[in-house]
Structures are given as C-alpha cells and as structure tokens.
Amino acid sequence: MQRSRFVFFAVPPQRGIDGDGPQAGVFWMLVSPNNRPLGRGSGCHPTYGECRDAVVCLQQGHDRLRVNESTVEQNGQWCWWAELDRAVVAVSSRSYLRGRECAYNVERFLEAVPQAAIVDGTRGTGRDGRRGRDDDLRPQWSGRTPPTGIRPVSRPGQPTRTPR
C-alpha cells in the first residue's frame, strides 16, 4: 500500500519582491496516497537541497508542531498553518467552508508528516501553477509572485510572514 509523500516543485524564475531580478525556487507539498494535497510549505526555498532539508526538519520536529486555525477575512473560509519553534513552516493547501473540515484536514496532515516518504527530485510548475515540463524553467508570467501563492522564505533578520 502506498503512503503519503513529500513532493517538490520548481518555481520558474520570477521578479523578486525587491525588484532585484529573476528568482527561482523550490517548494514542497505533502500529498496523500490518493494524491490529494494535505498541506504545503509556507514559502519557497532557493534550492532543492534547502527545501529537502526543511522537510527533514519538519519530520524530525513533528512533535513540536503548533497548529493554528483561522478564518480568512475576505471570504470567511477556514485555513490553518503550522509553526515549528515559532516559525511558520506549513500551511493548508486550500481553504475550507467549515471549521470541522479544517480541523479534520489538519489531523490528516499531522498524521502523515512523520511517516511520509520523501520523493527525490523536483517537478516543474507552469505559468498557472500547474505541473509543467521539468526542463522548462523560463518565466511564464509577469508580476511579483507566482499564481501558486508561494512566497520566498524569510531570511535571518527579516520579519516572518504569516499566511493570509
């Protein structure tokens, strides 16, 4: 029987938040055995190695995860995010209409984290955030953030951003 797994996605180069030129990155997503997204990383890492290390840290510190649930002001839907040592490390893959649906999905995420497999390599994402060809990492959209909503991970000395 298959088990949940962490998969990695390469984000095409994009203009940086400070307007400092193209930046590429990698983000992770935890998917169930039937390929349903359970959660994703809170940000985009500069390299595959750093992203993979973040997943290993998440698995090793899963017993210290603190989960927060909240509603989104704009639409009233529920979302969650997980903190490890007071840093946001994971967020819900989508929003939920009801609080109980959100809580149920948080439980599925927390159950899957410690025993999930880590898949080697990355998959590419296209202009609209869907899976693209792995070898085509040219910028395919204009703007400052990709349509996936993934933001660069904060660096030391920069404020940590909480999900919206």
N, C-alpha and C positions, 0 to 999 in steps of 0.2 A: 504494500500500500504506500502511496506517495505521502509525503509530509509537506508541511508549509516550507517556504523557502524565501530567502532574500535574493532579489534580482537587482541588477544595477543598470541604470540608463545614462547614456552620454547625452548631455545637453549641447546643442550646437553653439558655436561662438556667438556672443551677443554683446551689445554695448554695455559696459559696466555702469554701475549705479552712479559713479562719479564722472561718467562720460569719458573714461580713460581707455577706450578701445575695446576690441572684441575679447570676450572671456568665455571659455568653455568650462564645463564641469561635469560632475557625475553625481547622481542622487540614487538612493536605494528605495525599494518598495518591498514590503512583506506581503506575499500572496499565499492564499490557502491552497490546499491540494487541488481544488477545482478552479484555480486561477482567479479567485476573487481577491481584490486588494483588501488587506486588513489594516494597513497603515503605511506611512512613508516617512522618510527622513524629513527633518524640519528645514533643511537647506541643501544647497548644492556645494559639493566639495571640489576643490581644484583638480584632484587626481583620483583615479580609481583606487590606488593604494590607500589614500586618506579616507575615502568613503568606506572601503572594506574594513579598515581599522576602526572606524566609527561603529560599524555593525558588530564587530567583535567586542568592543567596549560595551555596547548595548546588551549583548548576550551575557557578558560577564557580570554586569551590574543590574540585571533584570530584577533582582530582589530589592533594589533601591529605587526603582522607578516610582515616581509620584504622578498620578494621572489627574488632570483637571478636565471637567466638562463644563461647557458654557453654551449659551445661545448666541447666534450671530445677530447683531443689532439690525442689519438691513433686512433680513428675512425671517428672523425668529427660529431658524433651524438650529439644531444642536451639532456641536463638533467637540472634539477632545484633543488634548495634547499631553505628551508625557515628558516629564523632567527627570533628568539624572543628575544628581548633585547640583540642583538649581539651574541647570541649563536645559533649554527645550531641545530634545533630541528626536522626537517623533510627533507626528500629527495625523489626524484622521484623513483617510483618502477622499472622503466626501462628507457632506453634511447629512443630518438625519432629521426627519419630521418630528419624531418623538424622543423624549429623554430616555425612555426604556430601550429604544433601538440603539441609541448611542451607547448606553451602558452595556448592552449585550455585546456590541461590537468591540468595545474596549476589552471586555473579558476574553473574547476570541483572540485579540491581538496579544494580550498579556500571556495567554496560554501558549501561543505559538512561538513567542520570542526565544525562549531558552533552547528549544529543540529544533528550531528551523534550520534547514540546510542553507549553506552559503554558496550560491551559484558563481562559478568563475566567469570572468569577462563581463563586458557590457553589451547592451543593446542600444541602438541609436534611436533618437526621437526625431520626428519630423516637425514641420512648421506648426502644426496644430497640436503638438504634444503626443500624437500617436506614434507608434513604433515605425521607424524608418529604416533605411539601409544602414548597416553598421559602418560602412566606409564613407558615407556621405555626411560630413560634419560641417558643411558650409552653412552660413547664416541663411535662414529661410524666412525670417520675419523682421519687421522693423520694431523698434520700441526698446524699452529698458529691461523688461522681464519676459521670460518665455510664457506662453499661454498655460503651462502646467502650474503656474503659481509658485514655482520653486525659486527661492531667493538664495543668494550666496550666504554661506555660513559666516557668522560674525567672527572676526579675528580678535586676539587679545587686545584689550584697550578700547574696543568698540562696544557699544551697547548691544545687548542681546535683544533680538526682535521676537515678540510673541506673535503667534498666528492670529489672523483675523477671524 
